Amino acid sequence: MIPCCRSLTAITPHLVCRGAADAIAFYVKAFGAVEACRLAGPDGKLMHAMITIDNAPLMLVDENRDYQCLGPQTLKGSPVIIHLYVPDVDATVARAAAAGAKITMPVSDMFWGDRYGQLEDPFGHLWSVATHVRVASPEEIAAAAAKGCPGNES
């Protein structure tokens, strides 16, 4: 086992990126990530890397067609959204946008009690970012969801 992987959780996202080293730099700038390890192959591409965001591990690797290891830019999108809880969603989304992320859903108050937004990072990965701001009862959540208005409090 690679020493930095001793801290893995039962489920750990493993992102394939076209330019994994650049992705690490983006995640450090946008989300305050901390690099735990990096293993480059003979061609300089990353065979394995791990960062943590608020102590949560995230593994990364460069694209490698020989191993069917393809990122969202090559695949023309991703069906996966990585969810990130933060103390201040507005500041985090603004920092990510300044670092190069595209805001795909502006931050707003949601019926389930979070302040929530979505973005796409420069490597094609989708992120939802949230801060919990209030406790909503199951009845409130169900009633709001039945209206079909995810951000509408009325």
N, C-alpha and C positions, 0 to 999 in steps of 0.2 A: 504494500500500500504506500502511495506517495504520502510523506509525512503530513502535509497540510490537509490531507483528506481524513485524518483521524477525527475531525470535528464535524463530519457530515451528519445530517439528520436522516430520518427514515425516508424522506422524499427530498431530493435536492435538484432544483432545476439545473439543466446542463445546456447552455446556449451554444449553438453553432453560429459563428460570425464570419462574414467576409471581412477580415481585418480584426482579429480578436484582440491584438495588442492595442489598437485604436479604441476598441470597445471598452477595454479596461480603463483606459484614460478617460473616456466619456463617463463611465459609471463612477469613477472617483470624483470627477468634477460635478456631475449632475446629482448624484445620490450620496456622496460622502463615502463611497466604497473604500475598503482597505484591501490591498492585494495580499493574499496569503502565500501564493506560490505561482511559479511559471516554469513550464518545461517546454523548451523549443526543440524542434526536430532539426536534422541536418540542413534543411532548406530555410531555417529561420522561422517557419510557421509554428504557431503554438499547437503542441500535441495535447497539452493540458494546462489549465490555469484555474485558479480559484481565487475569488474575492469574497468578502463578506460585506453585507449592508446591514448595519445595526445588528451585528453578530449572526445574521442569517447567511449560510453559505450559498454561493452561486458559482457553478463551474462553467468554464468557457473553453472552446476549442476553435481553431481555424477550420474553414471549409476544407474538405478533402473528398473529391469525387471518387477516388479509388475505394473509399469506405462508405459511400453513400451518405456522407456527412455534409449536408447542404443547409445553408442558412436561408432565412426568409427573403433576402434579396434575390437569390437564385430561384427560389420557389415562387416568387411573385406574391409573397404574403405569408402570414402565419395565422393558424387557427388558435394559437395559445395567447392568453393574456396573463402577464405576471402581476400579481397584486402586491402592493407595497403600502403598509401602514406607516405613517410618519407623524411626528408631533405637529407639523405645520404644512398642510397640503398646499396651500397657496404659495408659500416660499419655495417648497420643493419643486412644484411644477414650473414656477418662474425660473428657478435655477436650471432645471432640465432644458427648458426652452432656450435659455441663454446659451447653454452648452451645445445646442443643435437639435434638440428633440422637436417634433411637430406635435402641437396640441391638437388632438382629434376630438376631444370633448372638454370644453372649458369647465373649470372647477365650479361646482354649485352645491347647495344643500340638497341632500337626498332624503326621501321619505323614510328610509331605514335608520336614519340617525347619523350618517356620515356626511362630511363635506368631501366631495369626490370628483375626480377628473380622469381623463385618459390621454395618453400620448403614445407616439411612435418614436422610438429612438433612431438614430442615424443608421442603424444596422438592420432595421426592419422589425425589431421586436416590439411588441405591444405591451404597454404598462397601464394598469389602473393604479391611482394613487389616492389615498384617503386619510382623513383624520376623523376619529369618532368625536362627534360634538354633542349628541344628546341620545338618551335612551328612548327608543320608540317601543311601544307595547306590540305584541304580536297582532293584536286587533287593528291597531293603527297601520301597521305595515301591510296587513292583508287588505284593508279598506283602500289604502292608497294604490297598492298594486292592482286591485280590481278596476281602478279608474284608468289604468294604462298610462299613467303620467309619472314616470320614474323620478323626476326632479320636482314635481309640483306638490307643494305642501297643502294646497287648498282642496 
